[in-house]
Amino acid sequence: MMQSTATWDSYRGKLETYFDRTAFEAWKAMTSDAPVSRIRATVRAGRDRTRSTLLDWLPTDMTGKRLLDAGCGTGALAVEAARRGAHVVAVDVSAQLVGIARERAPADLGGGSIDFRVGDMLSADHGDFDHVVAMDSLIHYPLNDIVAVVASLCGRTRGSVLFTVAPQTPALSVLHAVGLAFPRKDRAPAIIPVNERALRRKLDAALSGWQSPTTARTTRISGGFYKSQVYELVRA
């Protein structure tokens, strides 16, 4: 398990406050089909595309497989994985979002199941998994923390680890600058863009027994105020 760092603990605390208090109603609306602003509509559409990509990269039949949804939010990905037969441990730092996820989860999940939990996605109490998904749950952390988190998750995973980061691009830097220039009381903690070459190099040095991160499958989801780079790491 990853050793806790000052940055990891600090950023987790900020995210918990943001999702549980500052912008709970905004995220509740954005993760539903309720009307939202034009900017948030682009974020909603981007997240939908990212979720679809992650699900496409998971097995169609997940009967009996254990999946960790690390940063499950309101549970949309967990539900779809469970419908494929997976036994999902869905974890989020926000008790409010997990509460929504429990309310929205259908009673009938076919042969799968979901165990919603509030807490740290890195807790050893969650056990080992066949697959791990961390959708947009690492985008607020510095590069070294991202590498440490992914390496920790890989150490408990038999099959694949899928995760997203915010790619370091000029366009994303401009969007962030605009957001910082016009702050809102419900604006999220800062997203930290990642240099992808450095990310791959550091992951390559940190991982053993996995296909080289330098050749990992990846794709970019981009639209409006949403930009995300999706990665797949697979056991060698």
N, C-alpha and C positions, 0 to 999 in steps of 0.2 A: 504493500500500500504506500502511496505517496506520503512523504512526511509533510505535515502542514507547514506553510510558509506565511510570513507576514502579509504578503500580497494576496495569497489565496484566501486567508481568513478575512482580510479587509474587504476584498471585492465581494466575497460571499455575503458579508453583512450588508453591504450597500444594495446588492440585488434583492436580498430578503426584504429590506425596507421598501425598495421601489415597488416590487410586485405585491407585497402584502398591504401597503399603506398608500404610497404616493400615486400609483397609476393602476390600481386594481380594476376599477370600473372601465378604464380605457382598454385594458388588455382583455377583459371579459367581453367587451363589445367586438374587439378586433378578431378574436378567435371564434366568433359566431358569424351569423349572416346579417347582423344588424348594420345599418348605415354608418359609415365612418368617413372621415375627411379624405380628400384626394391623396394626400401623402400616405396616410395609414392604409388606404386601399392598395397602394403599390407594395407596401410591406406585407399585407395580407396575401396578395397574389404571389409575391416572391416566396413567402413561407409555404404556401400551398405547393408550389413547384418543387421546392426543396424537399418537402415531405414525400411527394410522389417519387422523386428521384431516389431517395433513401429506401423507400419501400420496394422500388424496382430492383435495387441492388441486394435486397434480402431474398432468401429462398421463397418461392411461391408456396411451398408446403413446409410449414415450420412445426408440424405435429411433434409434441414432446420436447421441443427445443426451449431453452431458457434465454430470454432476451432482457437486457438491461436498457431501459429507456432513461438515459441519464440527462435529467433536465426535461421532464415529461410535459411541463406546462399544463394545459387543459386536457391532455390525454388523447389527442386525435391519432397520433402515430401508434400509441399503445393499443388502441382499439383495433386498428387495422391489422396489426401484428397478431393480436389474440385471435382474430377471426381466421387467421391462417393456421391456427392450432398452437401458437406459442404460449408459453407460460411467462408472462411479462412481469418484471419488477419495475414499476414506474416511479421514479424518485424525482422530487423537486425540492428546492430550498424554500419555496413559497407554500405555506399552509393554505393560503387562500386559493391559489391555482389548483392545488391538489383537491381542494374541496369542490371546485367546479368540475374537475375531471371525474371525480366520483359521481357527481350528480348527472353528468352527461353520458357516462358509460352505459351502454345498453345492457339489459339483464341477460340477454342471450348472446354469448360470444362463441357459439359453436363448441369446438373442443378445446378452446384456449381459455386463459384466465389472466386477470390483472390483479396484482398486489400493489396498490398505491401506497407510497410511503413519503413522509416529509423528512428531509434530512440531507446529508452529504452523499452525493453520488459515489464517492470513493470509499464509503464505509465498508469494512470487511464483512460486516454483518449481512450484506446483500448476497454474499457467496460468489460462485463462479458461473460463467455464462458461455453459451454457444455463440452469441452475437451481442454486440453493444452498439447502441446508437446514441450519439450526443449531438442533437440538432440545435444549433445556435446557442448552446449552453456554455461555450468556451470563448465567445467573441468579445467578452469584456475583460479578458485576462492577458497578461504579457506573454511573450513567446516562450520563455523558459518554463512558466507555469503550464502552458498548453502542452509542451513536450513532456513534462513530468506527469501530467494527468493522463495523457494518451498512453504513455509507457506503463503507468500503473494499471489502466484498464486492460491493456494487452496482456499483462501478467495474469489476469483472471479470466481470459477469454480463449476458447478453443477454436473458434472459427474466424470471425471477422469483426473489426471495429470500424464503424462509420462515424465520421464527425465533420463538422463544418468550422471554418474560420472566416474572418473578414479579410479579403485579399487587399494587399497594399497597392492601390491604384491611384492615379491622379484624380480621377473622377470621384472616388470615394472620399479622398481627402477634402475635396471641394464641398461635397455634401455635408461632411462632418463640420467643416468650418462654418457653413451657413447655419447649421443647427446650433452651434455654440454661440453664434452671433445673435441669434434670436431664441434665447432660452425659454423653456416652458417649465412650469412647476412640475409637470408630469413627464418630463424628458428622462429617458433611461440613463443609467450610468454610461460613461463614454465607452464606445466600441473602440477596440484597439486593433488597427489593421496589422496584418502579419506579412512579413517578407517570406514568400513561399519557398524560395530557394534555401533560405536559412532554415525554415521549418523542416523541409525534407532532409537537409544535411544533419540537423540535430536529431531528428527521429531515427535516421539511419545509424547514428552512433549509439543511440539509447536502446535500440531494440535488437533482440537476438531470437532467431527461430521464426522470423517473419519475412515475407517477401520484401525486397528493398523498397523503402518509402520513396526513393528517388524515381521509381517506375510505377508508383501506385496509381490506380485508376482515379481520375479526378474530373470534375466538370464545374463550370461556373454558372450560377444562377444570377441574373442581373435584370433589374427593371425598376425605374424610378428611384426611390430612396432605399431600395433593398439590393444588396450585393452579398453573395455568399459563395465560398469555394467549398465544394463537397469532396471529401477524400474517403477512400476505402483501403484499409490495411487488412491483409489476409495472411493467415498462418502459412508458412512455407511447407 
